[in-house]
Amino acid sequence: MAEQILELKVEESGERLDQWLAQQLPELSRSRLQRLIEQGQVQLNEALCQAKKTKLKVGDRLVLKIPAPATLALEPEAMDLDILFEDEHFLIVNKPAAMVVHPAPGNYTGTLVHGLLAHCGENLAGIGGVQRPGIVHRLDKDTTGAIAIAKTDQAHQSLQAQIKAKTARREYMGIVYGCPREEAGTIDAPIARHKGDRKKMAVDETGRPAVTHWEMMERLGNYSLLYYKLETGRTHQIRVHSAYMGNPIVGDPLYTSNKFDKVKLTGQALHARKLIVEHPVTEEIIEAIAPLPAEFEKLLRFLRQRA
Protein backbone atom coordinates (compact mmCIF):
# COMPACT_ATOMS: atom_id res chain seq x y z
CA MET A 1 0.00 0.00 0.00
CA ALA A 2 1.46 3.40 -1.01
CA GLU A 3 1.42 6.57 1.11
CA GLN A 4 -2.00 8.25 1.24
CA ILE A 5 -2.58 12.02 1.39
CA LEU A 6 -6.05 13.11 2.50
CA GLU A 7 -7.41 16.67 2.37
CA LEU A 8 -10.27 17.37 4.78
CA LYS A 9 -12.39 20.45 5.59
CA VAL A 10 -14.01 21.15 8.95
CA GLU A 11 -17.73 21.94 8.82
CA GLU A 12 -18.40 22.22 12.59
CA SER A 13 -16.27 23.82 15.29
CA GLY A 14 -15.33 22.79 18.81
CA GLU A 15 -14.17 19.21 18.20
CA ARG A 16 -10.75 17.93 19.25
CA LEU A 17 -8.43 17.14 16.37
CA ASP A 18 -8.02 13.43 17.15
CA GLN A 19 -11.74 12.96 17.86
CA TRP A 20 -12.75 14.72 14.65
CA LEU A 21 -10.34 12.67 12.55
CA ALA A 22 -11.64 9.46 14.15
CA GLN A 23 -15.18 10.43 13.14
CA GLN A 24 -14.15 11.25 9.58
CA LEU A 25 -11.99 8.16 9.14
CA PRO A 26 -13.69 5.27 10.99
CA GLU A 27 -11.48 2.76 9.20
CA LEU A 28 -8.50 4.04 11.23
CA SER A 29 -8.27 3.52 15.00
CA ARG A 30 -8.09 6.60 17.19
CA SER A 31 -4.80 5.43 18.69
CA ARG A 32 -3.29 5.16 15.21
CA LEU A 33 -4.53 8.64 14.31
CA GLN A 34 -2.99 9.99 17.52
CA ARG A 35 0.34 8.42 16.55
CA LEU A 36 0.13 10.04 13.12
CA ILE A 37 -0.51 13.43 14.76
CA GLU A 38 2.46 12.99 17.11
CA GLN A 39 4.66 11.90 14.20
CA GLY A 40 3.99 15.17 12.34
CA GLN A 41 1.75 13.70 9.65
CA VAL A 42 -0.99 16.35 10.08
CA GLN A 43 -1.06 19.90 8.75
CA LEU A 44 -3.71 22.35 9.94
CA ASN A 45 -4.19 25.35 7.66
CA GLU A 46 -0.79 24.60 6.06
CA ALA A 47 1.02 24.52 9.42
CA LEU A 48 2.33 21.45 11.21
CA CYS A 49 0.03 20.36 14.06
CA GLN A 50 1.20 17.76 16.59
CA ALA A 51 -1.27 18.49 19.42
CA LYS A 52 -4.10 15.95 19.43
CA LYS A 53 -6.25 18.17 21.68
CA THR A 54 -6.24 21.11 19.25
CA LYS A 55 -9.78 22.52 18.91
CA LEU A 56 -10.97 22.82 15.32
CA LYS A 57 -12.98 25.69 13.79
CA VAL A 58 -15.35 25.89 10.86
CA GLY A 59 -13.37 26.30 7.67
CA ASP A 60 -10.16 24.72 8.98
CA ARG A 61 -8.36 22.69 6.35
CA LEU A 62 -6.44 19.56 7.23
CA VAL A 63 -3.94 17.50 5.28
CA LEU A 64 -3.27 14.04 6.68
CA LYS A 65 -0.46 11.83 5.40
CA ILE A 66 -0.84 8.11 6.03
CA PRO A 67 2.56 6.49 5.39
CA ALA A 68 2.73 3.11 3.76
CA PRO A 69 2.82 0.40 6.45
CA ALA A 70 6.30 -0.17 7.78
CA THR A 71 7.92 -3.36 6.59
CA LEU A 72 7.86 -5.78 9.46
CA ALA A 73 11.30 -6.73 10.66
CA LEU A 74 9.77 -9.97 11.89
CA GLU A 75 10.07 -13.19 9.96
CA PRO A 76 6.87 -15.26 9.69
CA GLU A 77 7.14 -18.65 11.39
CA ALA A 78 4.77 -21.43 10.40
CA MET A 79 2.93 -22.76 13.46
CA ASP A 80 0.09 -25.14 14.10
CA LEU A 81 -2.35 -22.57 15.47
CA ASP A 82 -5.51 -23.75 17.22
CA ILE A 83 -8.04 -21.40 15.61
CA LEU A 84 -11.41 -21.11 17.36
CA PHE A 85 -12.93 -18.55 14.95
CA GLU A 86 -11.78 -16.79 11.79
CA ASP A 87 -13.11 -14.65 8.96
CA GLU A 88 -11.68 -11.82 6.85
CA HIS A 89 -11.96 -9.33 9.74
CA PHE A 90 -10.48 -11.07 12.79
CA LEU A 91 -9.68 -14.41 14.37
CA ILE A 92 -9.63 -15.97 17.82
CA VAL A 93 -6.79 -18.35 18.70
CA ASN A 94 -6.43 -20.81 21.57
CA LYS A 95 -2.95 -19.87 22.81
CA PRO A 96 -0.84 -22.63 24.38
CA ALA A 97 1.32 -22.25 27.48
CA ALA A 98 4.94 -21.10 27.09
CA MET A 99 4.05 -18.92 24.08
CA VAL A 100 4.69 -15.18 24.30
CA VAL A 101 2.08 -13.11 22.46
CA HIS A 102 4.38 -10.52 20.84
CA PRO A 103 8.15 -9.92 20.53
CA ALA A 104 9.86 -8.43 23.57
CA PRO A 105 13.35 -8.53 25.08
CA GLY A 106 14.33 -12.16 25.47
CA ASN A 107 11.58 -13.35 23.12
CA TYR A 108 12.34 -12.24 19.59
CA THR A 109 11.26 -15.48 17.90
CA GLY A 110 8.57 -18.08 18.37
CA THR A 111 5.87 -15.65 19.49
CA LEU A 112 2.21 -15.79 18.53
CA VAL A 113 2.80 -12.78 16.29
CA HIS A 114 5.35 -14.74 14.26
CA GLY A 115 2.82 -17.53 13.74
CA LEU A 116 0.08 -15.05 12.83
CA LEU A 117 2.28 -13.41 10.21
CA ALA A 118 2.74 -16.81 8.56
CA HIS A 119 -0.98 -17.57 8.80
CA CYS A 120 -2.42 -14.20 7.79
CA GLY A 121 0.30 -12.85 5.52
CA GLU A 122 0.20 -9.13 4.74
CA ASN A 123 -3.26 -8.70 6.25
CA LEU A 124 -1.72 -7.78 9.59
CA ALA A 125 0.72 -5.14 8.32
CA GLY A 126 0.35 -1.78 10.04
CA ILE A 127 -2.45 -2.82 12.42
CA GLY A 128 -1.68 -2.14 16.07
CA GLY A 129 2.01 -1.35 15.60
CA VAL A 130 4.95 -2.99 13.89
CA GLN A 131 5.86 -5.28 16.80
CA ARG A 132 2.25 -6.10 17.75
CA PRO A 133 0.37 -6.40 14.46
CA GLY A 134 -3.29 -7.24 15.01
CA ILE A 135 -3.00 -7.81 18.76
CA VAL A 136 -6.17 -6.59 20.51
CA HIS A 137 -5.39 -7.72 24.06
CA ARG A 138 -2.79 -10.00 25.64
CA LEU A 139 -2.38 -13.14 27.68
CA ASP A 140 0.58 -13.86 29.93
CA LYS A 141 3.19 -16.25 28.52
CA ASP A 142 2.02 -19.23 30.58
CA THR A 143 -1.70 -18.43 30.60
CA THR A 144 -3.53 -20.47 27.98
CA GLY A 145 -6.73 -19.84 26.07
CA ALA A 146 -8.70 -17.52 23.81
CA ILE A 147 -7.13 -14.38 22.41
CA ALA A 148 -8.49 -12.12 19.65
CA ILE A 149 -6.44 -10.81 16.72
CA ALA A 150 -7.65 -8.14 14.28
CA LYS A 151 -7.00 -8.32 10.55
CA THR A 152 -8.23 -4.79 9.78
CA ASP A 153 -8.05 -1.40 11.46
CA GLN A 154 -11.83 -1.38 11.75
CA ALA A 155 -11.81 -4.69 13.62
CA HIS A 156 -8.89 -3.57 15.81
CA GLN A 157 -10.68 -0.37 16.77
CA SER A 158 -14.00 -2.12 17.43
CA LEU A 159 -12.60 -4.97 19.50
CA GLN A 160 -10.42 -2.70 21.64
CA ALA A 161 -13.40 -0.38 22.18
CA GLN A 162 -15.48 -3.34 23.35
CA ILE A 163 -12.83 -4.33 25.86
CA LYS A 164 -12.53 -0.74 27.10
CA ALA A 165 -16.33 -0.41 27.38
CA LYS A 166 -16.50 -3.80 29.17
CA THR A 167 -18.98 -5.16 26.64
CA ALA A 168 -16.54 -7.87 25.56
CA ARG A 169 -16.64 -10.77 28.04
CA ARG A 170 -13.47 -12.59 29.07
CA GLU A 171 -13.94 -15.58 31.31
CA TYR A 172 -11.23 -17.75 32.88
CA MET A 173 -10.84 -20.97 34.83
CA GLY A 174 -8.13 -21.34 37.44
CA ILE A 175 -7.03 -23.87 40.04
CA VAL A 176 -6.01 -22.22 43.30
CA TYR A 177 -4.52 -23.19 46.64
CA GLY A 178 -7.07 -23.37 49.44
CA CYS A 179 -10.85 -23.06 49.53
CA PRO A 180 -12.57 -19.69 49.87
CA ARG A 181 -15.39 -19.79 52.41
CA GLU A 182 -17.83 -18.05 50.09
CA GLU A 183 -19.26 -19.51 46.90
CA ALA A 184 -18.65 -16.31 44.92
CA GLY A 185 -17.24 -12.85 45.34
CA THR A 186 -15.75 -9.72 43.77
CA ILE A 187 -12.24 -8.40 44.24
CA ASP A 188 -12.16 -4.63 43.73
CA ALA A 189 -8.55 -3.66 44.37
CA PRO A 190 -6.32 -1.34 42.28
CA ILE A 191 -3.16 -2.77 40.74
CA ALA A 192 0.21 -1.12 40.14
CA ARG A 193 3.77 -2.17 39.41
CA HIS A 194 5.35 -3.84 42.45
CA LYS A 195 7.65 -1.34 44.15
CA GLY A 196 10.35 -3.91 44.94
CA ASP A 197 10.19 -6.22 41.91
CA ARG A 198 9.64 -4.81 38.42
CA LYS A 199 8.57 -8.22 37.11
CA LYS A 200 5.58 -8.28 39.43
CA MET A 201 2.35 -6.35 39.91
CA ALA A 202 0.70 -5.71 43.29
CA VAL A 203 -2.47 -4.42 44.88
CA ASP A 204 -1.70 -0.76 45.55
CA GLU A 205 -4.10 2.09 46.32
CA THR A 206 -2.15 4.28 43.90
CA GLY A 207 -2.70 1.82 41.06
CA ARG A 208 -5.29 1.59 38.30
CA PRO A 209 -8.78 0.28 39.11
CA ALA A 210 -9.08 -3.50 38.80
CA VAL A 211 -12.21 -5.60 39.32
CA THR A 212 -12.38 -9.40 39.18
CA HIS A 213 -15.55 -11.44 39.76
CA TRP A 214 -15.09 -15.07 40.81
CA GLU A 215 -17.24 -18.07 41.69
CA MET A 216 -16.57 -21.54 43.02
CA MET A 217 -16.85 -24.30 40.45
CA GLU A 218 -15.49 -27.22 42.47
CA ARG A 219 -13.87 -27.83 45.86
CA LEU A 220 -10.90 -30.18 45.56
CA GLY A 221 -9.70 -30.89 49.08
CA ASN A 222 -7.17 -28.18 49.85
CA TYR A 223 -7.57 -26.75 46.35
CA SER A 224 -10.39 -25.13 44.38
CA LEU A 225 -11.46 -24.72 40.77
CA LEU A 226 -12.62 -21.13 40.31
CA TYR A 227 -14.33 -19.34 37.45
CA TYR A 228 -13.36 -15.71 36.83
CA LYS A 229 -14.99 -12.88 34.91
CA LEU A 230 -12.89 -9.81 34.21
CA GLU A 231 -14.37 -6.34 34.44
CA THR A 232 -10.99 -4.72 33.79
CA GLY A 233 -7.85 -6.04 32.15
CA ARG A 234 -4.77 -5.13 34.16
CA THR A 235 -1.46 -6.95 33.79
CA HIS A 236 -1.51 -10.20 35.82
CA GLN A 237 -4.91 -9.16 37.21
CA ILE A 238 -6.35 -12.59 38.09
CA ARG A 239 -3.01 -13.82 39.40
CA VAL A 240 -2.55 -10.76 41.63
CA HIS A 241 -6.15 -10.72 42.88
CA SER A 242 -6.16 -14.45 43.61
CA ALA A 243 -2.99 -14.15 45.68
CA TYR A 244 -4.41 -11.04 47.37
CA MET A 245 -7.45 -12.97 48.63
CA GLY A 246 -5.20 -15.74 49.91
CA ASN A 247 -5.76 -18.25 47.13
CA PRO A 248 -2.90 -17.96 44.60
CA ILE A 249 -3.02 -19.82 41.30
CA VAL A 250 -1.34 -23.23 41.41
CA GLY A 251 1.99 -23.20 39.59
CA ASP A 252 2.29 -19.40 39.52
CA PRO A 253 6.03 -18.65 39.57
CA LEU A 254 5.58 -15.02 40.68
CA TYR A 255 2.74 -14.88 43.18
CA THR A 256 3.17 -17.98 45.31
CA SER A 257 6.13 -19.70 46.94
CA ASN A 258 4.21 -22.98 47.15
CA LYS A 259 5.68 -25.72 45.01
CA PHE A 260 3.42 -28.20 43.20
CA ASP A 261 5.37 -31.11 41.73
CA LYS A 262 2.72 -33.85 41.66
CA VAL A 263 1.73 -32.91 38.11
CA LYS A 264 4.19 -31.22 35.76
CA LEU A 265 2.94 -27.77 34.82
CA THR A 266 4.39 -25.46 32.17
CA GLY A 267 3.14 -22.42 34.07
CA GLN A 268 0.24 -21.31 36.24
CA ALA A 269 -3.05 -23.25 36.08
CA LEU A 270 -4.99 -20.38 34.52
CA HIS A 271 -6.96 -20.70 31.28
CA ALA A 272 -8.88 -18.10 29.25
CA ARG A 273 -11.89 -20.36 28.76
CA LYS A 274 -14.33 -18.09 26.94
CA LEU A 275 -14.24 -14.90 24.86
CA ILE A 276 -17.48 -13.23 23.79
CA VAL A 277 -17.39 -10.22 21.44
CA GLU A 278 -19.63 -8.45 18.97
CA HIS A 279 -18.50 -8.89 15.36
CA PRO A 280 -16.96 -5.57 14.22
CA VAL A 281 -18.94 -5.58 10.97
CA THR A 282 -22.00 -7.84 11.20
CA GLU A 283 -22.64 -7.09 14.92
CA GLU A 284 -23.27 -10.82 15.43
CA ILE A 285 -22.30 -12.12 18.88
CA ILE A 286 -19.25 -14.36 18.54
CA GLU A 287 -18.60 -16.79 21.39
CA ALA A 288 -15.34 -18.74 21.38
CA ILE A 289 -14.71 -21.49 23.92
CA ALA A 290 -11.15 -22.74 24.30
CA PRO A 291 -10.82 -26.41 25.36
CA LEU A 292 -8.84 -27.00 28.54
CA PRO A 293 -5.18 -27.85 27.88
CA ALA A 294 -3.99 -31.37 28.67
CA GLU A 295 -1.90 -30.26 31.68
CA PHE A 296 -4.89 -28.49 33.23
CA GLU A 297 -7.12 -31.55 32.79
CA LYS A 298 -4.41 -33.84 34.20
CA LEU A 299 -4.11 -31.64 37.28
CA LEU A 300 -7.89 -31.67 37.74
CA ARG A 301 -8.00 -35.47 37.55
CA PHE A 302 -5.20 -35.77 40.10
CA LEU A 303 -6.88 -33.42 42.57
CA ARG A 304 -10.27 -35.08 42.16
CA GLN A 305 -8.77 -38.47 42.93
CA ARG A 306 -7.15 -37.07 46.09
CA ALA A 307 -10.16 -35.09 47.30
C-alpha positions as CSV (number, residue, x, y, z in Angstrom):
1,M,0.0,0.0,0.0
2,A,1.5,3.4,-1.0
3,E,1.4,6.6,1.1
4,Q,-2.0,8.2,1.2
5,I,-2.6,12.0,1.4
6,L,-6.0,13.1,2.5
7,E,-7.4,16.7,2.4
8,L,-10.3,17.4,4.8
9,K,-12.4,20.5,5.6
10,V,-14.0,21.2,8.9
11,E,-17.7,21.9,8.8
12,E,-18.4,22.2,12.6
13,S,-16.3,23.8,15.3
14,G,-15.3,22.8,18.8
15,E,-14.2,19.2,18.2
16,R,-10.8,17.9,19.3
17,L,-8.4,17.1,16.4
18,D,-8.0,13.4,17.1
19,Q,-11.7,13.0,17.9
20,W,-12.8,14.7,14.7
21,L,-10.3,12.7,12.5
22,A,-11.6,9.5,14.1
23,Q,-15.2,10.4,13.1
24,Q,-14.2,11.3,9.6
25,L,-12.0,8.2,9.1
26,P,-13.7,5.3,11.0
27,E,-11.5,2.8,9.2
28,L,-8.5,4.0,11.2
29,S,-8.3,3.5,15.0
30,R,-8.1,6.6,17.2
31,S,-4.8,5.4,18.7
32,R,-3.3,5.2,15.2
33,L,-4.5,8.6,14.3
34,Q,-3.0,10.0,17.5
35,R,0.3,8.4,16.6
36,L,0.1,10.0,13.1
37,I,-0.5,13.4,14.8
38,E,2.5,13.0,17.1
39,Q,4.7,11.9,14.2
40,G,4.0,15.2,12.3
41,Q,1.8,13.7,9.7
42,V,-1.0,16.4,10.1
43,Q,-1.1,19.9,8.7
44,L,-3.7,22.4,9.9
45,N,-4.2,25.4,7.7
46,E,-0.8,24.6,6.1
47,A,1.0,24.5,9.4
48,L,2.3,21.4,11.2
49,C,0.0,20.4,14.1
50,Q,1.2,17.8,16.6
51,A,-1.3,18.5,19.4
52,K,-4.1,16.0,19.4
53,K,-6.2,18.2,21.7
54,T,-6.2,21.1,19.2
55,K,-9.8,22.5,18.9
56,L,-11.0,22.8,15.3
57,K,-13.0,25.7,13.8
58,V,-15.3,25.9,10.9
59,G,-13.4,26.3,7.7
60,D,-10.2,24.7,9.0
61,R,-8.4,22.7,6.4
62,L,-6.4,19.6,7.2
63,V,-3.9,17.5,5.3
64,L,-3.3,14.0,6.7
65,K,-0.5,11.8,5.4
66,I,-0.8,8.1,6.0
67,P,2.6,6.5,5.4
68,A,2.7,3.1,3.8
69,P,2.8,0.4,6.4
70,A,6.3,-0.2,7.8
71,T,7.9,-3.4,6.6
72,L,7.9,-5.8,9.5
73,A,11.3,-6.7,10.7
74,L,9.8,-10.0,11.9
75,E,10.1,-13.2,10.0
76,P,6.9,-15.3,9.7
77,E,7.1,-18.7,11.4
78,A,4.8,-21.4,10.4
79,M,2.9,-22.8,13.5
80,D,0.1,-25.1,14.1
81,L,-2.4,-22.6,15.5
82,D,-5.5,-23.7,17.2
83,I,-8.0,-21.4,15.6
84,L,-11.4,-21.1,17.4
85,F,-12.9,-18.6,14.9
86,E,-11.8,-16.8,11.8
87,D,-13.1,-14.7,9.0
88,E,-11.7,-11.8,6.9
89,H,-12.0,-9.3,9.7
90,F,-10.5,-11.1,12.8
91,L,-9.7,-14.4,14.4
92,I,-9.6,-16.0,17.8
93,V,-6.8,-18.4,18.7
94,N,-6.4,-20.8,21.6
95,K,-2.9,-19.9,22.8
96,P,-0.8,-22.6,24.4
97,A,1.3,-22.3,27.5
98,A,4.9,-21.1,27.1
99,M,4.1,-18.9,24.1
100,V,4.7,-15.2,24.3
101,V,2.1,-13.1,22.5
102,H,4.4,-10.5,20.8
103,P,8.1,-9.9,20.5
104,A,9.9,-8.4,23.6
105,P,13.3,-8.5,25.1
106,G,14.3,-12.2,25.5
107,N,11.6,-13.3,23.1
108,Y,12.3,-12.2,19.6
109,T,11.3,-15.5,17.9
110,G,8.6,-18.1,18.4
111,T,5.9,-15.6,19.5
112,L,2.2,-15.8,18.5
113,V,2.8,-12.8,16.3
114,H,5.4,-14.7,14.3
115,G,2.8,-17.5,13.7
116,L,0.1,-15.1,12.8
117,L,2.3,-13.4,10.2
118,A,2.7,-16.8,8.6
119,H,-1.0,-17.6,8.8
120,C,-2.4,-14.2,7.8
121,G,0.3,-12.9,5.5
122,E,0.2,-9.1,4.7
123,N,-3.3,-8.7,6.2
124,L,-1.7,-7.8,9.6
125,A,0.7,-5.1,8.3
126,G,0.3,-1.8,10.0
127,I,-2.4,-2.8,12.4
128,G,-1.7,-2.1,16.1
129,G,2.0,-1.3,15.6
130,V,5.0,-3.0,13.9
131,Q,5.9,-5.3,16.8
132,R,2.2,-6.1,17.7
133,P,0.4,-6.4,14.5
134,G,-3.3,-7.2,15.0
135,I,-3.0,-7.8,18.8
136,V,-6.2,-6.6,20.5
137,H,-5.4,-7.7,24.1
138,R,-2.8,-10.0,25.6
139,L,-2.4,-13.1,27.7
140,D,0.6,-13.9,29.9
141,K,3.2,-16.3,28.5
142,D,2.0,-19.2,30.6
143,T,-1.7,-18.4,30.6
144,T,-3.5,-20.5,28.0
145,G,-6.7,-19.8,26.1
146,A,-8.7,-17.5,23.8
147,I,-7.1,-14.4,22.4
148,A,-8.5,-12.1,19.6
149,I,-6.4,-10.8,16.7
150,A,-7.7,-8.1,14.3
151,K,-7.0,-8.3,10.5
152,T,-8.2,-4.8,9.8
153,D,-8.0,-1.4,11.5
154,Q,-11.8,-1.4,11.8
155,A,-11.8,-4.7,13.6
156,H,-8.9,-3.6,15.8
157,Q,-10.7,-0.4,16.8
158,S,-14.0,-2.1,17.4
159,L,-12.6,-5.0,19.5
160,Q,-10.4,-2.7,21.6
161,A,-13.4,-0.4,22.2
162,Q,-15.5,-3.3,23.3
163,I,-12.8,-4.3,25.9
164,K,-12.5,-0.7,27.1
165,A,-16.3,-0.4,27.4
166,K,-16.5,-3.8,29.2
167,T,-19.0,-5.2,26.6
168,A,-16.5,-7.9,25.6
169,R,-16.6,-10.8,28.0
170,R,-13.5,-12.6,29.1
171,E,-13.9,-15.6,31.3
172,Y,-11.2,-17.8,32.9
173,M,-10.8,-21.0,34.8
174,G,-8.1,-21.3,37.4
175,I,-7.0,-23.9,40.0
176,V,-6.0,-22.2,43.3
177,Y,-4.5,-23.2,46.6
178,G,-7.1,-23.4,49.4
179,C,-10.8,-23.1,49.5
180,P,-12.6,-19.7,49.9
181,R,-15.4,-19.8,52.4
182,E,-17.8,-18.1,50.1
183,E,-19.3,-19.5,46.9
184,A,-18.6,-16.3,44.9
185,G,-17.2,-12.9,45.3
186,T,-15.8,-9.7,43.8
187,I,-12.2,-8.4,44.2
188,D,-12.2,-4.6,43.7
189,A,-8.5,-3.7,44.4
190,P,-6.3,-1.3,42.3
191,I,-3.2,-2.8,40.7
192,A,0.2,-1.1,40.1
193,R,3.8,-2.2,39.4
194,H,5.4,-3.8,42.4
195,K,7.7,-1.3,44.1
196,G,10.3,-3.9,44.9
197,D,10.2,-6.2,41.9
198,R,9.6,-4.8,38.4
199,K,8.6,-8.2,37.1
200,K,5.6,-8.3,39.4
201,M,2.4,-6.3,39.9
202,A,0.7,-5.7,43.3
203,V,-2.5,-4.4,44.9
204,D,-1.7,-0.8,45.6
205,E,-4.1,2.1,46.3
206,T,-2.1,4.3,43.9
207,G,-2.7,1.8,41.1
208,R,-5.3,1.6,38.3
209,P,-8.8,0.3,39.1
210,A,-9.1,-3.5,38.8
211,V,-12.2,-5.6,39.3
212,T,-12.4,-9.4,39.2
213,H,-15.5,-11.4,39.8
214,W,-15.1,-15.1,40.8
215,E,-17.2,-18.1,41.7
216,M,-16.6,-21.5,43.0
217,M,-16.8,-24.3,40.4
218,E,-15.5,-27.2,42.5
219,R,-13.9,-27.8,45.9
220,L,-10.9,-30.2,45.6
221,G,-9.7,-30.9,49.1
222,N,-7.2,-28.2,49.8
223,Y,-7.6,-26.8,46.3
224,S,-10.4,-25.1,44.4
225,L,-11.5,-24.7,40.8
226,L,-12.6,-21.1,40.3
227,Y,-14.3,-19.3,37.4
228,Y,-13.4,-15.7,36.8
229,K,-15.0,-12.9,34.9
230,L,-12.9,-9.8,34.2
231,E,-14.4,-6.3,34.4
232,T,-11.0,-4.7,33.8
233,G,-7.8,-6.0,32.2
234,R,-4.8,-5.1,34.2
235,T,-1.5,-7.0,33.8
236,H,-1.5,-10.2,35.8
237,Q,-4.9,-9.2,37.2
238,I,-6.3,-12.6,38.1
239,R,-3.0,-13.8,39.4
240,V,-2.5,-10.8,41.6
241,H,-6.2,-10.7,42.9
242,S,-6.2,-14.5,43.6
243,A,-3.0,-14.1,45.7
244,Y,-4.4,-11.0,47.4
245,M,-7.5,-13.0,48.6
246,G,-5.2,-15.7,49.9
247,N,-5.8,-18.3,47.1
248,P,-2.9,-18.0,44.6
249,I,-3.0,-19.8,41.3
250,V,-1.3,-23.2,41.4
251,G,2.0,-23.2,39.6
252,D,2.3,-19.4,39.5
253,P,6.0,-18.6,39.6
254,L,5.6,-15.0,40.7
255,Y,2.7,-14.9,43.2
256,T,3.2,-18.0,45.3
257,S,6.1,-19.7,46.9
258,N,4.2,-23.0,47.1
259,K,5.7,-25.7,45.0
260,F,3.4,-28.2,43.2
261,D,5.4,-31.1,41.7
262,K,2.7,-33.8,41.7
263,V,1.7,-32.9,38.1
264,K,4.2,-31.2,35.8
265,L,2.9,-27.8,34.8
266,T,4.4,-25.5,32.2
267,G,3.1,-22.4,34.1
268,Q,0.2,-21.3,36.2
269,A,-3.0,-23.3,36.1
270,L,-5.0,-20.4,34.5
271,H,-7.0,-20.7,31.3
272,A,-8.9,-18.1,29.3
273,R,-11.9,-20.4,28.8
274,K,-14.3,-18.1,26.9
275,L,-14.2,-14.9,24.9
276,I,-17.5,-13.2,23.8
277,V,-17.4,-10.2,21.4
278,E,-19.6,-8.4,19.0
279,H,-18.5,-8.9,15.4
280,P,-17.0,-5.6,14.2
281,V,-18.9,-5.6,11.0
282,T,-22.0,-7.8,11.2
283,E,-22.6,-7.1,14.9
284,E,-23.3,-10.8,15.4
285,I,-22.3,-12.1,18.9
286,I,-19.2,-14.4,18.5
287,E,-18.6,-16.8,21.4
288,A,-15.3,-18.7,21.4
289,I,-14.7,-21.5,23.9
290,A,-11.1,-22.7,24.3
291,P,-10.8,-26.4,25.4
292,L,-8.8,-27.0,28.5
293,P,-5.2,-27.8,27.9
294,A,-4.0,-31.4,28.7
295,E,-1.9,-30.3,31.7
296,F,-4.9,-28.5,33.2
297,E,-7.1,-31.6,32.8
298,K,-4.4,-33.8,34.2
299,L,-4.1,-31.6,37.3
300,L,-7.9,-31.7,37.7
301,R,-8.0,-35.5,37.6
302,F,-5.2,-35.8,40.1
303,L,-6.9,-33.4,42.6
304,R,-10.3,-35.1,42.2
305,Q,-8.8,-38.5,42.9
306,R,-7.2,-37.1,46.1
307,A,-10.2,-35.1,47.3
